[in-house]
């Protein structure tokens, strides 16, 4: 079974860019025409959808428009689950449908869910997002995938106990993980930049917490190197902290970085350069609002959101190439 990192690197090479489109839809920014169609939709019995079901339909229809507009340009998409969970079970269905539709168009997917726990709870998360779930037993047994994501973001705070179940599913099904290391938000340094004194017990200066996590991520993926010299244990490294990204690239030479912070959070092409290796690979750059709501910045009508998204991707590609 092909290593997830190989799948991702090959997709990046095929599309000629390392752009990840974040599918983070917000109902108040979705074109009124899509929302109105969802509100007017009726089932076979002539019944309108519940409010949450109508909202979920609007999200999925919007996502389909984005995916149709960019699937031939980019290698991967990343739906953030919070924007779907807010609508309960109906929203989760829209999330699953979005992942499946993206895969049907040949895109790799990252479930931005930031899951983590220990024991059977971590196993359940890992099986649901990355593997297969056994339902019932005996003659009634069914084994099937649930979310069907190609990869997932996870939190390292619980240590190896919370990481191992995800890596086991990755090995079985050719999936990947992206572990939070240095995030793009302004207050990330409150914890991630803390200096751990004498961490090596040698009396020297300590390492920052994000550096320690980087070393752990590197060790967790050390035995999972693919044909392209990268492993399926990735890291989330924010573009808003280029100096830290440079240090983490030194620590994790074989790790693919998922890089948030480009665009709306203020980072640009220069800021993401330290995330790449000398081979020009090793990172994927996420852009969410700057692409899916590009119609606002470009001064286009909301109904032209898909065309605007395609334009934004092409502009981002040129920016990163420069």
N, C-alpha and C positions, 0 to 999 in steps of 0.2 A: 504494500500500500504506500502511495506516494506521501512523503513528508509534507505537511501543510506549508512549511516555509518554501519548499520547492514549487508548490502550486502558486503561491503568492508571487514569488520572484518571476516565475514564467509568465504570469498574468501581467505583471508590471512591464516586462520586456515586450510582450505582445502588444500592449496598448501604448507603449512608449512614454509612460508617465507613472508616477507613484501617488496619484490622487485618490483619496478616499472620500466619498460623498456621505456626509452624515444625514441620515433621514430622521430629522427631529421635527415633525410637523406640529404646528400650533393652529388650533381651530380658528383663532381670530385673524390668522394670516392666510388661510386657505381661501382661494377665490370664491366669491358668493355663489357663482354658478354651480360649483361642485357641492357646496353646502346645501343649496336649495334643491338640487337633484336628490341628495340623500334624504332630505326632509320630506320630499314628495314621493319617495319610493314606497311602493306597496307590495306586499307578498301575494301569493296565489289566492289568499282569502280576502284581498283588498285591504289588509291592515297595514297601517303605517308602522315604521320601525320605532322602537323605544328611543328616548333621547340618547342613551349611550350607544345603542346600535347604529343610529343615524350618524352620530359623531364618528364612530369607528369606520363606517362606510366612507365618510368624507375623507378621513385620513388615508385609507387604503387607496381610494381613487386618485387622490393627490399624489401619493407615492408612486402609483403606476405611471402617472404622467412624467414624473421625474426620472424614473428608471428607464422608461421608453426613450427619453431624450438623451440619456447619457451612457447607456449600457455599452455602446460601441466605443466610447471614449475612455472610460475609467476601468480599473481592475477590480474595485471592491467598494462595497457600501457598508455603512454602520448605523443601523437604527438604534437610537437610545430608548430603552424600554420605558422610562418614566413618562414619556409623552403618550404612551399607549396605556400603561397601567392606570392612568388617571381616569380612564373610562371603564375600569373594571374588566369583567370577563369579555365583554365585547371588544374592548381595546386590545386585550391580549390576543384575541382571534385576529384582529387587524395586524398585530405584530407578527404573528406566525405566518399569516398570508403574505405579508410584505417580504419576509425572509424567503419564502418559497417562490414568490414571483421573481425576486431578484435572481435566485439561482436558476430559474427557468430561462432567464435571459443571459445566462453564462457568467454572471457576476459571483465573486466570492463575497461572503458575508461575515460581518463581525457583530455579534450580539453584545451591544454595550449595556451590560447588566450589572457589572461590578459585584458579582456574587462572591461569597466566601463563607465557610463555616468549617466544622470539623465532623469527623465520623460519618454516620449514615446521612446526615443532613448535607454535607458536602458531596457525597456520592449521588444524592438525589438531584442536586443542582447540576452536577456534571452530566449525569445520564439524560436529564431533561433537555439540556441545551446542546450537548455534543454527541451523545450516544443514542442508545435505545432503551426503552422502558418495558419491563415485563408487566403485563396486565393480566391478572387472574392466574390460575394454575390448572394443571391437568388438561382435560379436554377443552377447557375454555381459555387456555393460555393464548395470549397474543403478545408478540414482541414487536415493537414499532418505534420509530423516531417520533419526537414530539415537536420541538422547536426547529430542528434541522439546521442549526447555524453551523458555519464552517469554523468559527472561533468565538471566543468570549473574553471580555475583560473581567479580571478578577483582582481581589484585594489581598495583599500578602500579610496583613496584620496578624493573622493567627499562626503564621509560620508554616512549616512543612506539612503539618497535619491538614491544613486547609488547602494546600496546593496539590498534594499527591493524587487525590481522586480525579481531579481534572486532567492531570497528565496521563493517568491510566486510560481515560476515555480517548484522549488524543492519540495515544499509541494504537488503540484498537480500531479507530475509525478515521485516522488520517486528519485529525483536527488540530486546532491551535489555540493558544491562550495569549493574552496580553496582560501582563502583571503591572499594576500601578507602581511606578518607581519615583518619578518626579513630575507631578501634575502641573497643569498650566495655570491654575487659579492663583490669585494674588496671595492668599494666605497659606499656600502650601508649605511655605517655609516655617510656619509655626511649629510643625512637627518634622517635616522632611529635611530641613536644614540643621536640625539640632546636632551638635557635635557630641559624639559618644567618646568620652575621655578614655585613653589607654585601651582602646578596643582590642589591640593586639597583645596587650599585657607586656609591652616592651618599653613602657615609659615615654614613648613618643607622642606626638600630637594625635588626637583621635580623628576618626572619620565622621563625616556627616552621615546622618541616618540614610539619606537617599543613596549614598555610596555603598553602604553596607547592604542595602536591599539590592543594589545593582550587582554586587558580588554574589549574593545568593541566587539571583535570577540567572546569572552566568553559570553558576554551578548546577542549578536545576536543569539547565538545558545542555550541559556539556556532553552528554551521551546521545544527544538527539540531532546531530548535525546531518543535514541533507546533502544532496548532490551539489547544490549551489553554495555550500559552506555556511549555511544559516540553519538555526534550529527552530523548532516549532514553539519554543517558549519565548514569546516576545515581551516587550516592555513598553509601557505608556510613558513617554517623555515629552514634556511640554515645550513647544517652540518659544514660549515666552521667557525661557531661561536658557539662552544659548550657551553660556559658560558651563552651566551644569550639564547640559546635553553633550558638550565636548568631552567633559570628564567621563560621563557615562559611556560614551562611544569607546573610550580607551579601556574601560572596565569590561564592556560587553561587545567585543568585536564581531561575534557570530550571532548577535541578537537583532531581530528586526524591531525597529522602533515604530510604534503607532504614535503619531505626533499631532496632538490637538493644539489649538491656540493660533493657527494661521487665520488671518482675515479679521473676523469680528472681534477677536480678543487682542488684536493689535500686532501680532507677529507677521513678518513678511518673509520673502524668499531668502534674504541674507540670514535671518534668524534660524531657518531650518537646515542650513548647510551643514552645521556640525553633527546633525543627526545621521548623515549619510557616511558610508565608508568611501575609501578612495576608488572603489569600483563603481561608484555612482548608485549603489544599491544599499539595502539595509534599513530603509525607512519608508513609511507611507504617511502622507500628509493629509490630515483630515480637514475638511471645510464643510460646515453644516449650513448655518444661516446665510453665509455668503454665496451659496449656490442655490439652495432650495427656495430662498426668498430674494433671489437676485433681481427679480422684476422691480422691487422697490428701489434699489440702488441705481438700476439702469433706466429708471423712469418709464417703465413699460406698464401696460395694463395688467391687472392680476391674471386675466385669462391667458396671458402670454407667458405664464410662469415657467412652463416647460422649455420654451424657446430661450427664455432668459437664463435658465439653469444651464442649458447647453453652451450658451455664449460665455457664461461665467467660468465653466470648466475650461473652455478653450483659452480664455484670458489667463486663468491660473496656470495652465500648462506653459504658456509663454513666459509668465513671470518666473516660474521655477526653472525654466531652461536658461533664463538670462542670468 
